[in-house]
């Protein structure tokens, strides 16, 4: 490609709403343009990167024996209702009606659709199978932001494994785990796996792949010693033992004006936060529910959703709270409550001599024994783990790392197979449901994650494996001799299998250099009259910034070797 003919509209400044480095640089570098919130047009440079990311993903899944499909993005509502996820997906799903009034949806994911195809499997002899596609997905994000990191329309590779039993699923799951780690290595994105919530996907186990970044939206709990890692929605920790003393009788006392955990800590006759019960009034699928955690702990709503299966979760309004319990927030408790379900965090098992609201404004109870005085409908892990708490495996202090989720793999089990009749005859002639796994990885998101991991104050620093072009040949002067020399190098690079671009624009050297650094080509060959007089060109490594004079006779072979080596990872 000749730069003089290429559409690459670089910008001096990024949009005002672009905060994440990848958002700023992909717009400034002419890789993409926003159509409207959460929807981006991929320009030629961006699409080249996007295709290279997809090609790496495709190669690795093909290497597992994956077979590629292309399935529709518009789905009949009946399929999603049959699986129960029409309601579970909530407002994140784009829904519409056709001209005949039939309900449809734009695909968020494709478990249901692949299961309908898999219903044609009949025998264990056809298993295992790994099927996948790279397809557009739609999610009606409430607040799309950070460029490609949170969008409403995106490309995702989702693959699905079909096995006769759990042992087969484990094998497919582990194979995808290894393939994903190879993918991220080839993309140049530092990644690690963490325990995660399966959420609306269902199943009993999942691993998220994360890359550390300030632009991320996920907090990951990590142990620096034993490498324990979990999304904060799944993480656990070891709590220090607390001596509550011997149980005492329940007592009600006045607490005028006390409305917070902190205020009760300093109130005469009050209690430390570790000896308080925090009662949260939540509405779970329309049911008013009391959720109780320790006074110094925070509720993680995803843990609550996982524990209860609730689809819609929200805090109760003040009016709802007063109607349910007869008191305002700050004076609430679960002692003696039987009209509403009470869910209690596991950290409160066996706790006595606790203090909590009495459901009378300006009054609290003390001497509360949780298992004696609360009618507990469910015990669950509800609390959010915090930095500094002890690792449950080794006792080391845990840290919190902000990350971007770049992939997620799930063990689905037989949920979708049972719903959609994906059954086969086993070796003994019994008809059994197929065991499924689901494995997703966002193409655009990983493109952005690569930029987050590889940029500087001048622009993007693409890994060779996914750079829009691996080498740019920058012609300093457009006289016949210099242009001809640059063109010869460009043609020779292409013949050697190097993805090359020649900058033949009639522009100042500073403009050409700045554009090359902004866009992030891994290598730049500078061809100028002075160097040619000595039989040399300059080669600049974008990652290191080093520039070296290289003989004309050696430059093509040297860069072909370096690019080939980098592609191999």
GUGUZA-813378 format. One line per 5 residues: number of its first residue (from 1); their letters; for each residue z, x negated, y of C-alpha. Coordinates in nm, 4 decimals. Example, Ala and Ser with C-alpha at 12.3 -4.5 7.8 and 13.67 -1.06 7.14 Angstrom:
1) AS) 0.7800,-1.2300,-0.4500 | 0.7140,-1.3670,-0.1060
This chain:
1) XXXXX) 0.0000,0.0000,0.0000 | -0.0846,-0.1137,0.3510 | 0.1835,-0.0417,0.6071 | -0.0805,0.0474,0.8666 | -0.1732,0.3450,0.6454
6) XXXXX) 0.1759,0.4351,0.5224 | 0.3803,0.7275,0.6560 | 0.7240,0.5721,0.7158 | 0.8674,0.7167,1.0386 | 1.1661,0.4904,1.1067
11) XXXXX) 1.4158,0.5944,1.3729 | 1.6268,0.3909,1.6085 | 1.9176,0.6353,1.5910 | 2.0558,0.8604,1.3182 | 2.1233,1.2346,1.3654
16) XXXXX) 2.4555,1.3122,1.5299 | 2.5859,1.4853,1.2170 | 2.5091,1.1902,0.9892 | 2.8425,1.0248,0.9060 | 2.7941,0.8782,0.5571
21) XXXXX) 2.6027,0.5463,0.5626 | 2.3519,0.6754,0.3070 | 2.2790,0.9807,0.5225 | 2.2267,0.7704,0.8355 | 2.0117,0.5060,0.6708
26) XXXXX) 1.7949,0.7316,0.4560 | 1.7038,0.9311,0.7663 | 1.6607,0.6276,0.9930 | 1.4581,0.4443,0.7290 | 1.2069,0.7279,0.6989
31) XXXXX) 1.3054,0.8253,0.3445 | 1.3837,1.1911,0.4112 | 1.4081,1.4648,0.6721 | 1.6324,1.7709,0.6815 | 1.4562,2.1068,0.6639
36) XXXXX) 1.7771,2.3044,0.7064 | 2.1392,2.2582,0.6016 | 2.1557,2.1195,0.2498 | 1.7775,2.0994,0.1978 | 1.5801,1.7763,0.2465
41) XXXXX) 1.2136,1.6883,0.2396 | 1.1511,1.3640,0.0524 | 0.9032,1.1474,0.2420 | 0.6852,0.8927,0.0561 | 0.9418,0.6113,0.0614
46) XXXXX) 1.2205,0.8436,-0.0485 | 1.0137,0.9971,-0.3253 | 0.9263,0.6526,-0.4623 | 1.2967,0.5691,-0.4890 | 1.3734,0.9110,-0.6332
51) XXXXX) 1.1051,0.8663,-0.9000 | 1.2323,0.5194,-0.9904 | 1.5860,0.6520,-1.0353 | 1.4508,0.9350,-1.2508 | 1.2428,0.6905,-1.4556
56) XXXXX) 1.5502,0.4827,-1.5432 | 1.7413,0.7950,-1.6423 | 1.4449,0.9184,-1.8481 | 1.4083,0.5845,-2.0292 | 1.7722,0.5786,-2.1316
61) XXXXX) 1.7795,0.9385,-2.2544 | 1.4507,0.8884,-2.4371 | 1.6193,0.5902,-2.5977 | 1.8763,0.8262,-2.7499 | 1.5975,1.0288,-2.9059
66) XXXXX) 1.5929,1.2793,-2.6226 | 1.3033,1.5251,-2.6019 | 1.2003,1.6348,-2.2543 | 1.1581,2.0020,-2.1608 | 1.0776,2.1889,-1.8403
71) XXXXX) 1.2681,2.5159,-1.8104 | 1.2600,2.7810,-1.5353 | 1.4823,2.7597,-1.2300 | 1.4954,3.1382,-1.1818 | 1.7038,3.3100,-1.4484
76) XXXXX) 1.7709,3.6743,-1.5357 | 2.1254,3.7800,-1.4517 | 2.1676,3.9198,-1.8026 | 2.1831,3.5709,-1.9555 | 2.4571,3.4591,-1.7178
81) XXXXX) 2.6465,3.7843,-1.7672 | 2.6267,3.7392,-2.1426 | 2.7944,3.3987,-2.1177 | 3.0529,3.5309,-1.8724 | 2.9531,3.2887,-1.5980
86) XXXXX) 2.7856,3.5400,-1.3666 | 3.1316,3.6074,-1.2242 | 3.2779,3.2627,-1.2909 | 3.0231,3.0880,-1.0692 | 3.1197,3.3038,-0.7725
91) XXXXX) 2.9583,3.2376,-0.4359 | 2.8125,2.9016,-0.5395 | 2.5292,3.0826,-0.7195 | 2.2182,3.1928,-0.5293 | 2.1490,3.5521,-0.6389
96) XXXXX) 1.8532,3.7728,-0.5565 | 1.6617,4.0788,-0.6709 | 1.2940,4.0987,-0.7520 | 1.0716,4.3781,-0.6220 | 1.1743,4.6008,-0.9133
101) XXXXX) 1.5430,4.5581,-0.8367 | 1.6174,4.3282,-1.1300 | 1.9022,4.0844,-1.0677 | 1.8158,3.7157,-1.0938 | 1.9706,3.3833,-1.0007
106) XXXXX) 1.8551,3.0347,-0.9128 | 1.9751,2.7914,-1.1775 | 2.2931,2.5977,-1.1088 | 2.2713,2.4407,-1.4520 | 2.0956,2.5214,-1.7803
111) XXXXX) 2.3458,2.5537,-2.0660 | 2.2566,2.9195,-2.1151 | 1.8819,2.8622,-2.0963 | 1.8745,2.5714,-2.3411 | 2.0928,2.7770,-2.5768
116) XXXXX) 1.8355,3.0577,-2.5776 | 1.5712,2.8059,-2.6887 | 1.8055,2.6534,-2.9468 | 1.8483,2.9967,-3.1076 | 1.5287,2.9133,-3.2986
121) XXXXX) 1.7099,2.6378,-3.4917 | 1.7815,2.7542,-3.8459 | 1.8980,2.4647,-4.0645 | 2.1310,2.1677,-4.0487 | 1.8291,1.9610,-4.1540
126) XXXXX) 1.6916,2.0078,-3.7992 | 2.0024,1.8514,-3.6504 | 2.0999,1.6520,-3.4563 | 1.8864,1.7295,-3.1510 | 1.9015,1.5946,-2.7959
131) XXXXX) 1.7037,1.7941,-2.5392 | 1.6801,1.7363,-2.1659 | 1.4900,1.8027,-1.8495 | 1.4872,1.6753,-1.4914 | 1.4774,1.9907,-1.2862
136) XXXXX) 1.5616,2.1411,-0.9479 | 1.9057,2.3006,-0.9251 | 2.0454,2.5265,-0.6540 | 2.4046,2.5602,-0.5370 | 2.5078,2.7599,-0.2325
141) XXXXX) 2.7496,2.5026,-0.0971 | 2.9709,2.6402,0.1773 | 2.9574,2.3145,0.3725 | 2.6636,2.0934,0.2722 | 2.7131,1.7483,0.4237
146) XXXXX) 2.6680,1.3736,0.3856 | 2.2935,1.3909,0.3269 | 2.2110,1.3837,-0.0431 | 2.5756,1.3715,-0.1501 | 2.6361,1.7449,-0.1003
151) XXXXX) 2.3241,1.9575,-0.0870 | 2.2107,2.3047,-0.1882 | 1.8881,2.2011,-0.3618 | 1.8645,1.8900,-0.5768 | 1.7173,1.7341,-0.8887
156) XXXXX) 1.9409,1.6785,-1.1878 | 1.8882,1.5435,-1.5342 | 2.0818,1.7612,-1.7729 | 2.0669,1.6901,-2.1432 | 2.2132,1.8844,-2.4319
161) XXXXX) 2.3114,1.7774,-2.7796 | 2.3117,2.0059,-3.0837 | 2.5064,1.9050,-3.3927 | 2.6362,2.0569,-3.7138 | 2.9991,1.9597,-3.6532
166) XXXXX) 3.2497,1.7985,-3.4181 | 3.1867,1.4549,-3.5660 | 2.8230,1.4828,-3.4643 | 2.9221,1.5940,-3.1145 | 3.1551,1.2954,-3.0829
171) XXXXX) 2.8675,1.0641,-3.1746 | 2.6303,1.2247,-2.9223 | 2.9003,1.2221,-2.6545 | 2.9728,0.8521,-2.7088 | 2.5992,0.7728,-2.7070
176) XXXXX) 2.5581,0.9474,-2.3715 | 2.8656,0.7685,-2.2391 | 2.7071,0.4329,-2.3230 | 2.3662,0.5401,-2.1881 | 2.5194,0.6510,-1.8586
181) XXXXX) 2.6940,0.3181,-1.8167 | 2.3600,0.1417,-1.8726 | 2.1927,0.3726,-1.6203 | 2.4455,0.2943,-1.3493 | 2.4194,-0.0769,-1.4206
186) XXXXX) 2.0410,-0.0614,-1.3874 | 2.0715,0.1393,-1.0646 | 2.3099,-0.1186,-0.9233 | 2.5838,0.1413,-0.8769 | 2.9356,0.0263,-0.9743
191) XXXXX) 3.0769,0.2991,-1.1975 | 3.3713,0.3853,-1.4180 | 3.4595,0.6878,-1.6306 | 3.7571,0.9132,-1.5645 | 3.9215,1.2050,-1.7412
196) XXXXX) 3.8144,1.5253,-1.5694 | 3.8458,1.9012,-1.5622 | 3.5674,2.0885,-1.7389 | 3.5943,2.3726,-1.4868 | 3.3429,2.6541,-1.5251
201) XXXXX) 3.1469,2.4554,-1.7849 | 3.4015,2.5291,-2.0554 | 3.4656,2.3035,-2.3509 | 3.7677,2.0944,-2.4302 | 3.6821,1.7492,-2.2974
206) XXXXX) 3.4817,1.5871,-2.0209 | 3.4339,1.2524,-1.8510 | 3.3227,1.2088,-1.4916 | 3.1575,0.8876,-1.3785 | 3.2733,0.7709,-1.0387
211) XXXXX) 3.1769,0.5057,-0.7885 | 3.4264,0.4022,-0.5179 | 3.3144,0.5038,-0.1689 | 3.4729,0.6258,0.1535 | 3.1879,0.8784,0.1696
216) XXXXX) 3.3064,1.0464,-0.1507 | 3.4908,1.3752,-0.1878 | 3.6860,1.3064,-0.5061 | 4.0234,1.1368,-0.5339 | 4.0723,0.9409,-0.8535
221) XXXXX) 4.4067,0.8270,-0.9872 | 4.3852,0.4762,-1.1348 | 4.6243,0.2380,-1.3025 | 4.5584,-0.1255,-1.2063 | 4.7127,-0.2531,-1.5282
226) XXXXX) 4.5976,-0.0387,-1.8215 | 4.2813,0.1066,-1.6597 | 4.3980,0.4680,-1.6915 | 4.1650,0.6726,-1.4697 | 4.1545,1.0465,-1.4071
231) XXXXX) 4.0260,1.2806,-1.1438 | 4.3178,1.4117,-0.9398 | 4.2364,1.7557,-1.0859 | 4.3272,1.6207,-1.4309 | 4.5619,1.3283,-1.3685
236) XXXXX) 4.9167,1.3030,-1.4991 | 5.1979,1.0573,-1.4354 | 5.5481,0.9752,-1.5511 | 5.8273,1.1084,-1.3321 | 6.1630,0.9383,-1.2881
241) XXXXX) 6.4535,1.1142,-1.4567 | 6.6739,1.3153,-1.2211 | 7.0428,1.3824,-1.2851 | 7.1142,1.7458,-1.1940 | 7.4699,1.7441,-1.3279
246) XXXXX) 7.6110,2.0322,-1.5267 | 7.4724,2.3848,-1.4694 | 7.6638,2.5911,-1.2146 | 7.6695,2.9578,-1.1259 | 7.3944,3.1073,-0.9121
251) XXXXX) 7.5058,3.1409,-0.5489 | 7.3374,3.2918,-0.2443 | 7.3979,3.1328,0.0967 | 7.2775,3.1836,0.4532 | 7.0017,2.9600,0.5905
256) XXXXX) 6.9225,3.0947,0.9381 | 6.5886,2.9667,1.0717 | 6.5175,2.7507,0.7661 | 6.1529,2.7966,0.6725 | 6.0390,2.4661,0.5177
261) XXXXX) 6.1292,2.2245,0.2422 | 6.2018,1.9579,0.5032 | 6.4298,2.1871,0.7044 | 6.6326,2.2741,0.3953 | 6.6764,1.9030,0.3207
266) XXXXX) 6.8624,1.8499,0.6482 | 7.0452,2.1844,0.6533 | 7.4182,2.1644,0.5813 | 7.4628,2.2722,0.2221 | 7.0908,2.2376,0.1548
271) XXXXX) 6.9240,2.0089,-0.0990 | 6.6822,1.7191,-0.1292 | 6.3206,1.8154,-0.1914 | 6.3493,1.6879,-0.5500 | 6.6186,1.9530,-0.6052
276) XXXXX) 6.4258,2.2393,-0.4502 | 6.1838,2.4912,-0.5992 | 5.8703,2.5532,-0.3974 | 5.7436,2.9055,-0.4633 | 5.3823,2.9794,-0.3757
281) XXXXX) 5.2515,3.3341,-0.3801 | 4.8924,3.3224,-0.5067 | 4.6377,3.5886,-0.5873 | 4.4606,3.5147,-0.9171 | 4.1654,3.7457,-0.9822
286) XXXXX) 4.3424,4.0155,-0.7819 | 4.6851,3.9698,-0.9444 | 4.9747,3.8584,-0.7268 | 5.1289,3.5610,-0.9052 | 5.4217,3.3309,-0.8275
291) XXXXX) 5.3539,2.9613,-0.8815 | 5.6561,2.7307,-0.8794 | 5.6516,2.3525,-0.8329 | 5.9121,2.0976,-0.7314 | 5.9859,2.0867,-0.3611
296) XXXXX) 5.8235,1.7487,-0.3025 | 5.5164,1.8241,-0.5177 | 5.1817,1.9747,-0.4241 | 4.9964,2.2372,-0.6268 | 4.6518,2.1384,-0.7524
301) XXXXX) 4.4499,2.4606,-0.7556 | 4.1988,2.3328,-1.0130 | 4.4857,2.2697,-1.2546 | 4.6002,2.6261,-1.1880 | 4.2485,2.7540,-1.2582
306) XXXXX) 4.2244,2.5506,-1.5790 | 4.5653,2.6708,-1.6971 | 4.5041,3.0400,-1.6280 | 4.1272,3.0788,-1.6560 | 4.1298,3.2504,-1.3163
311) XXXXX) 3.7972,3.2654,-1.1351 | 3.9104,3.3571,-0.7838 | 4.2266,3.1911,-0.6541 | 4.3648,3.2203,-0.3038 | 4.7013,3.2109,-0.1247
316) XXXXX) 4.8429,3.5553,-0.0560 | 4.8365,3.6769,0.3017 | 5.1740,3.7105,0.4761 | 5.1506,4.0903,0.4549 | 5.0832,4.0692,0.0796
321) XXXXX) 5.3780,3.8329,0.0344 | 5.6187,4.0602,0.2174 | 5.4960,4.3621,0.0221 | 5.5405,4.1806,-0.3095 | 5.8740,4.0057,-0.2531
326) XXXXX) 6.0316,4.1599,0.0563 | 6.0552,3.8341,0.2509 | 5.8420,3.5998,0.4561 | 5.7196,3.2539,0.3513 | 6.0039,3.0070,0.3764
331) XXXXX) 6.2526,3.2373,0.2090 | 6.0677,3.2998,-0.1158 | 6.1735,3.2375,-0.4745 | 6.1122,3.3478,-0.8311 | 6.4732,3.4146,-0.9326
336) XXXXX) 6.4956,3.7579,-1.0915 | 6.1269,3.8394,-1.0312 | 5.9794,4.0454,-1.3141 | 5.7155,4.2536,-1.1367 | 5.4772,3.9603,-1.1008
341) XXXXX) 5.3787,3.6774,-1.3380 | 5.5658,3.3523,-1.2781 | 5.3904,3.0237,-1.3637 | 5.6055,2.7107,-1.3507 | 5.5080,2.3443,-1.3443
346) XXXXX) 5.6060,2.1387,-1.6476 | 5.7987,1.8949,-1.4265 | 6.0655,2.1667,-1.3870 | 6.1437,2.2051,-1.7565 | 6.5197,2.1756,-1.8116
351) XXXXX) 6.6022,2.1477,-1.4408 | 6.9348,2.2955,-1.3227 | 7.1277,2.3204,-0.9958 | 6.8077,2.3788,-0.8000 | 6.7761,2.5496,-0.4624
356) XXXXX) 6.5181,2.8124,-0.3742 | 6.4486,3.1062,-0.1467 | 6.6339,3.4291,-0.2265 | 6.3512,3.6682,-0.1253 | 6.5656,3.7711,0.1684
361) XXXXX) 6.4773,3.6248,0.5060 | 6.7200,3.3468,0.6056 | 6.8865,3.3295,0.2657 | 6.8554,3.0887,-0.0295 | 6.9936,3.0539,-0.3807
366) XXXXX) 7.1568,2.7389,-0.5134 | 7.2751,2.6593,-0.8621 | 6.9440,2.7801,-1.0023 | 6.8781,2.6947,-1.3672 | 6.5029,2.7290,-1.4069
371) XXXXX) 6.4992,2.8480,-1.7669 | 6.8057,3.0695,-1.7208 | 6.7195,3.2354,-1.3898 | 6.3395,3.2553,-1.3882 | 6.1316,3.4798,-1.6129
376) XXXXX) 5.8608,3.2282,-1.6898 | 5.5301,3.3760,-1.8059 | 5.3608,3.0366,-1.8463 | 5.4454,2.6679,-1.8262 | 5.1580,2.4457,-1.7128
381) XXXXX) 5.0747,2.1074,-1.5630 | 5.0180,2.2153,-1.2036 | 5.1329,1.9356,-0.9777 | 4.9032,1.6924,-0.8029 | 4.9736,1.3301,-0.8867
386) XXXXX) 5.0373,1.1020,-0.5871 | 4.9926,0.7300,-0.5287 | 5.2950,0.5237,-0.6255 | 5.3964,0.7411,-0.9189 | 5.4298,0.5689,-1.2550
391) XXXXX) 5.1456,0.5510,-1.5044 | 5.2315,0.7618,-1.8092 | 5.0853,0.4904,-2.0333 | 5.2417,0.1713,-1.8993 | 5.4687,0.2572,-1.6059
396) XXXXX) 5.2672,0.0681,-1.3420 | 5.2372,0.2270,-0.9977 | 4.9239,0.4396,-0.9724 | 4.6722,0.4124,-0.6897 | 4.4365,0.6706,-0.5366
401) XXXXX) 4.0710,0.5759,-0.4907 | 3.8196,0.7877,-0.2965 | 3.5005,0.8185,-0.5007 | 3.1587,0.9789,-0.5369 | 3.0990,1.1635,-0.8628
406) XXXXX) 2.7683,1.0317,-1.0013 | 2.7623,1.1863,-1.3498 | 2.9558,1.4216,-1.5757 | 2.9468,1.4676,-1.9530 | 3.1061,1.7564,-2.1448
411) XXXXX) 3.1989,1.8506,-2.4970 | 3.1095,2.2195,-2.4989 | 3.1916,2.2950,-2.8596 | 3.0572,2.6262,-2.9915 | 3.1078,2.8403,-2.6786
416) XXXXX) 2.7395,2.8859,-2.5921 | 2.6205,2.8765,-2.9511 | 2.8436,3.1694,-3.0439 | 2.7365,3.3662,-2.7367 | 2.3633,3.3185,-2.7853
421) XXXXX) 2.3455,3.3143,-3.1640 | 2.2669,2.9454,-3.2102 | 2.3522,2.9316,-3.5799 | 2.2198,2.7285,-3.8686 | 2.2736,2.7080,-4.2408
426) XXXXX) 2.4902,2.4119,-4.3377 | 2.4578,2.2009,-4.6542 | 2.6564,2.4598,-4.8523 | 2.4446,2.7505,-4.7339 | 2.7036,2.8830,-4.4892
431) XXXXX) 2.5786,3.0069,-4.1501 | 2.7730,2.8229,-3.8775 | 2.7467,2.7934,-3.4979 | 2.5918,2.4746,-3.3644 | 2.8233,2.2390,-3.1739
436) XXXXX) 2.6923,2.1524,-2.8265 | 2.7409,1.8874,-2.5604 | 2.6150,1.8863,-2.2004 | 2.5396,1.5772,-1.9915 | 2.4459,1.5830,-1.6216
441) XXXXX) 2.3429,1.3212,-1.3691 | 2.2115,1.3872,-1.0163 | 1.8987,1.1933,-0.9201 | 1.9267,1.2209,-0.5413 | 2.3021,1.1728,-0.5503
446) XXXXX) 2.2609,0.8441,-0.7365 | 1.9931,0.7396,-0.4897 | 2.2475,0.7960,-0.2109 | 2.5252,0.6275,-0.4109 | 2.3079,0.3167,-0.4418
451) XXXXX) 2.2761,0.3058,-0.0630 | 2.6516,0.3536,-0.0221 | 2.7029,0.0520,-0.2475 | 2.4250,-0.1619,-0.0969 | 2.3884,-0.1668,0.2805
456) XXXXX) 2.4854,-0.3718,0.5820 | 2.4697,-0.3373,0.9591 | 2.0925,-0.3936,0.9519 | 2.0059,-0.1279,0.6958 | 1.9705,-0.0662,0.3238
461) XXXXX) 1.9761,-0.3451,0.0648 | 1.7995,-0.1865,-0.2315 | 1.8452,-0.3223,-0.5832 | 1.5050,-0.4344,-0.7126 | 1.5126,-0.1708,-0.9868
466) XXXXX) 1.4852,0.1244,-0.7453 | 1.3496,-0.0258,-0.4224 | 1.0550,0.1678,-0.2755 | 0.8651,-0.1630,-0.2835 | 1.0025,-0.4841,-0.4270
471) XXXXX) 0.8245,-0.7221,-0.1876 | 0.6841,-0.6768,0.1616 | 0.4227,-0.9291,0.2755 | 0.4686,-0.9555,0.6516 | 0.1608,-1.0881,0.8321
476) XXXXX) 0.2693,-1.2464,1.1586 | -0.0695,-1.2671,1.3265 | -0.3774,-1.0519,1.2620 | -0.6329,-1.3304,1.2918 | -0.8805,-1.3553,1.0060
481) XXXXX) -0.7212,-1.6545,0.8337 | -0.3611,-1.5270,0.8396 | -0.4545,-1.1741,0.7405 | -0.6732,-1.3009,0.4562 | -0.3922,-1.5235,0.3254
486) XXXXX) -0.1452,-1.2361,0.3382 | -0.3905,-1.0079,0.1616 | -0.4502,-1.2670,-0.1140 | -0.0750,-1.2905,-0.1780 | -0.0427,-0.9116,-0.1761
491) XXXXX) -0.3230,-0.8653,-0.4309 | -0.1879,-1.1443,-0.6517 | 0.1600,-0.9882,-0.6494 | 0.0199,-0.6534,-0.7587 | -0.1836,-0.8213,-1.0316
496) XXXXX) 0.1398,-0.9874,-1.1497 | 0.3112,-0.6480,-1.1807 | 0.5127,-0.6692,-0.8593 | 0.5443,-0.3491,-0.6540 | 0.4247,-0.4914,-0.3223
501) XXXXX) 0.3464,-0.3717,0.0291 | 0.1582,-0.5587,0.3015 | 0.2694,-0.5158,0.6617 | -0.0632,-0.5386,0.8431 | 0.0476,-0.3482,1.1530
506) XXXXX) -0.0398,-0.4678,1.4990 | 0.3255,-0.5002,1.6015 | 0.5678,-0.7629,1.7242 | 0.7380,-0.9831,1.4655 | 1.0802,-0.8489,1.5657
511) XXXXX) 0.9703,-0.4916,1.4990 | 0.8310,-0.5846,1.1587 | 1.1447,-0.7753,1.0585 | 1.3779,-0.4999,1.1793 | 1.1849,-0.2303,0.9896
516) XXXXX) 1.1823,-0.4374,0.6710 | 1.5598,-0.4884,0.6942 | 1.6259,-0.1225,0.7760 | 1.4185,0.0038,0.4840 | 1.5702,-0.2612,0.2600
521) XXXXX) 1.2887,-0.4328,0.0690 | 1.4540,-0.6869,-0.1651 | 1.2146,-0.9703,-0.0686 | 1.0062,-1.0438,0.2387 | 0.7227,-1.2966,0.2441
526) XXXXX) 0.6440,-1.4069,0.5984 | 0.2881,-1.5329,0.6405 | 0.2189,-1.7167,0.9676 | -0.0263,-1.9774,1.1007 | 0.2371,-2.2517,1.1253
531) XXXXX) 0.3462,-2.2193,0.7647 | -0.0087,-2.1863,0.6361 | -0.0953,-2.5134,0.8068 | 0.1599,-2.6742,0.5746 | 0.0509,-2.4715,0.2734
536) XXXXX) 0.3723,-2.2662,0.2829 | 0.5135,-1.9201,0.3443 | 0.8722,-1.8115,0.4060 | 1.0587,-1.5997,0.1505 | 1.3646,-1.4028,0.2664
541) XXXXX) 1.6123,-1.2555,0.0195 | 1.7411,-0.9300,0.1735 | 2.0669,-0.9384,-0.0219 | 2.1713,-1.2883,0.0802 | 1.9768,-1.3232,0.4042
546) XXXXX) 1.8577,-1.6659,0.2925 | 1.5103,-1.7776,0.4018 | 1.3278,-2.0623,0.2297 | 0.9878,-2.2226,0.2647 | 0.7868,-2.1850,-0.0570
551) XXXXX) 0.4471,-2.3385,-0.1388 | 0.1615,-2.0901,-0.1389 | 0.0803,-2.1896,-0.4936 | 0.4294,-2.1009,-0.6173 | 0.5310,-1.7871,-0.4261
556) XXXXX) 0.3687,-1.5222,-0.6470 | 0.4992,-1.6674,-0.9732 | 0.8460,-1.7188,-0.8307 | 0.8818,-1.3614,-0.7026 | 0.7240,-1.2092,-1.0119
561) XXXXX) 0.9843,-1.3892,-1.2208 | 1.2719,-1.2852,-0.9940 | 1.1623,-0.9204,-0.9860 | 1.1138,-0.9069,-1.3624 | 1.4559,-1.0581,-1.4183
566) XXXX) 1.6182,-0.8130,-1.1762 | 1.4479,-0.5138,-1.3400 | 1.5839,-0.6175,-1.6783 | 1.9333,-0.6064,-1.5270
